[in-house]
Amino acid sequence: MTNFSPIENRDAGREEQGEPEMRSVIADFLEIGLVGNVISLCKQQPEQIAVCADLVQDERMRVRLGLAVLFEELKTCCPDELTRAVPVLSSLCKDPTDWVRGEAACLLHQTGAPEALPLLQALQNDPSPQVAALMRDLMSDGCSDYDG
């Protein structure tokens, strides 16, 4: 029979619980304005950028505003790492909820990822007039982010 110390038991199953717990912590930090802490986290653990991207579905406006600030900062300091969000955001651009598609498309646009360009162009014809107008505005500001 193997005995585990309390520390070993505490760490058991972290792989399964880590992402939902981290997602919750990140969302709470963004909501209370601790964007700087999330920026530091993403710089140290770039894999968390995809977790952050998934928060675009969060109904709390402060969380989504924090995401916009986060992505703007990451675009400046570590643009190559920002592409980790592209698969998550691309998927969310197909979400049935209008505001989720719009929020995801805005963040996806900030990544400047060339593979995102066709999806962003297609969203200019989104069934939601607000999403379509938003994308037309973003795309008309120029696609300089997509120039290799």
C-alpha positions as CSV (number, residue, x, y, z in Angstrom):
1,M,0.0,0.0,0.0
2,T,1.4,3.4,-1.0
3,N,0.9,6.4,1.2
4,F,0.8,9.8,-0.3
5,S,1.7,13.0,1.5
6,P,-0.9,15.8,1.7
7,I,1.1,17.7,-0.9
8,E,1.1,14.8,-3.3
9,N,-2.7,14.3,-2.8
10,R,-3.3,18.0,-3.3
11,D,-1.5,17.9,-6.6
12,A,-3.3,14.7,-7.8
13,G,-5.6,15.4,-10.7
14,R,-4.3,18.9,-11.3
15,E,-4.1,18.3,-15.1
16,E,-7.8,17.6,-15.1
17,Q,-8.8,20.6,-12.9
18,G,-6.1,23.0,-13.8
19,E,-7.7,24.6,-16.9
20,P,-11.1,25.3,-15.4
21,E,-9.6,26.6,-12.2
22,M,-7.2,28.8,-14.1
23,R,-10.0,30.0,-16.4
24,S,-12.0,31.1,-13.4
25,V,-9.0,32.9,-11.8
26,I,-8.2,34.7,-15.0
27,A,-11.8,35.8,-15.5
28,D,-12.0,37.0,-11.9
29,F,-8.7,39.0,-12.3
30,L,-10.0,40.6,-15.5
31,E,-13.3,41.5,-13.9
32,I,-11.6,43.3,-11.0
33,G,-9.2,45.1,-13.2
34,L,-6.0,43.1,-12.6
35,V,-5.2,42.9,-16.3
36,G,-1.5,43.5,-15.5
37,N,-1.4,40.2,-13.5
38,V,-3.0,38.4,-16.5
39,I,-0.5,39.9,-18.9
40,S,2.4,38.7,-16.7
41,L,0.8,35.3,-16.5
42,C,0.5,35.1,-20.3
43,K,4.1,36.2,-20.8
44,Q,5.3,33.5,-18.4
45,Q,2.9,30.8,-19.5
46,P,1.9,31.6,-23.2
47,E,-0.3,28.5,-23.3
48,Q,-2.7,30.5,-21.1
49,I,-3.5,32.8,-24.0
50,A,-5.8,30.2,-25.4
51,V,-7.6,29.9,-22.1
52,C,-8.0,33.7,-22.1
53,A,-9.4,33.7,-25.6
54,D,-12.1,31.3,-24.5
55,L,-13.3,33.9,-22.0
56,V,-14.8,35.9,-24.8
57,Q,-18.0,33.9,-24.0
58,D,-18.1,35.3,-20.5
59,E,-21.2,37.4,-19.9
60,R,-19.4,39.9,-17.7
61,M,-18.6,43.0,-19.7
62,R,-15.6,43.8,-17.5
63,V,-14.1,40.5,-18.3
64,R,-14.5,41.1,-22.1
65,L,-13.1,44.6,-21.7
66,G,-10.1,43.2,-19.9
67,L,-9.6,40.8,-22.7
68,A,-9.4,43.7,-25.2
69,V,-6.8,45.4,-23.1
70,L,-4.9,42.1,-22.6
71,F,-4.8,41.3,-26.4
72,E,-3.7,44.9,-27.2
73,E,-0.8,44.5,-24.8
74,L,0.1,41.0,-26.0
75,K,0.0,42.3,-29.6
76,T,2.7,44.8,-28.6
77,C,4.9,42.6,-26.4
78,C,4.6,39.1,-27.8
79,P,2.7,39.0,-31.1
80,D,3.9,35.6,-32.1
81,E,2.4,34.1,-28.9
82,L,-0.9,35.7,-29.6
83,T,-1.5,33.3,-32.4
84,R,-2.1,30.6,-29.7
85,A,-5.6,32.2,-29.5
86,V,-6.4,31.8,-33.2
87,P,-8.0,28.2,-33.0
88,V,-10.2,29.1,-30.1
89,L,-11.3,32.5,-31.5
90,S,-11.9,31.0,-35.0
91,S,-14.3,28.5,-33.5
92,L,-16.0,31.2,-31.4
93,C,-16.5,33.3,-34.6
94,K,-19.1,30.6,-35.5
95,D,-20.9,30.7,-32.2
96,P,-24.7,31.0,-32.5
97,T,-24.7,34.1,-30.2
98,D,-24.2,37.4,-32.1
99,W,-22.2,39.1,-29.4
100,V,-19.8,36.2,-28.9
101,R,-19.1,36.2,-32.7
102,G,-18.5,39.9,-32.6
103,E,-16.2,39.8,-29.6
104,A,-14.3,36.8,-30.9
105,A,-13.9,38.5,-34.3
106,C,-12.5,41.7,-32.8
107,L,-9.9,39.7,-30.8
108,L,-9.1,37.5,-33.8
109,H,-8.5,40.6,-35.8
110,Q,-6.0,41.8,-33.2
111,T,-3.9,38.7,-33.6
112,G,-3.0,39.7,-37.2
113,A,-2.9,35.9,-38.1
114,P,-3.0,35.5,-41.9
115,E,-5.0,32.3,-41.5
116,A,-7.8,34.4,-39.8
117,L,-8.3,36.7,-42.8
118,P,-10.7,34.6,-44.8
119,L,-12.9,34.1,-41.8
120,L,-12.9,37.8,-40.9
121,Q,-13.7,38.7,-44.4
122,A,-16.6,36.3,-44.4
123,L,-18.0,37.8,-41.2
124,Q,-18.5,41.1,-43.1
125,N,-21.6,39.3,-44.4
126,D,-22.7,37.9,-41.0
127,P,-26.4,37.5,-40.5
128,S,-26.2,39.9,-37.6
129,P,-26.2,43.5,-38.9
130,Q,-24.1,44.6,-35.9
131,V,-21.4,41.9,-36.4
132,A,-21.3,42.6,-40.2
133,A,-21.0,46.3,-39.7
134,L,-18.3,45.9,-37.0
135,M,-16.3,43.6,-39.3
136,R,-16.7,46.0,-42.3
137,D,-15.3,48.8,-40.0
138,L,-12.4,46.7,-38.8
139,M,-11.5,45.5,-42.3
140,S,-11.9,49.0,-43.8
141,D,-9.3,50.3,-41.4
142,G,-6.9,48.3,-43.4
143,C,-5.5,44.9,-43.2
144,S,-1.9,46.1,-42.5
145,D,-1.8,43.5,-39.6
146,Y,-2.0,40.8,-42.3
147,D,0.8,42.0,-44.5
148,G,3.5,39.3,-44.0
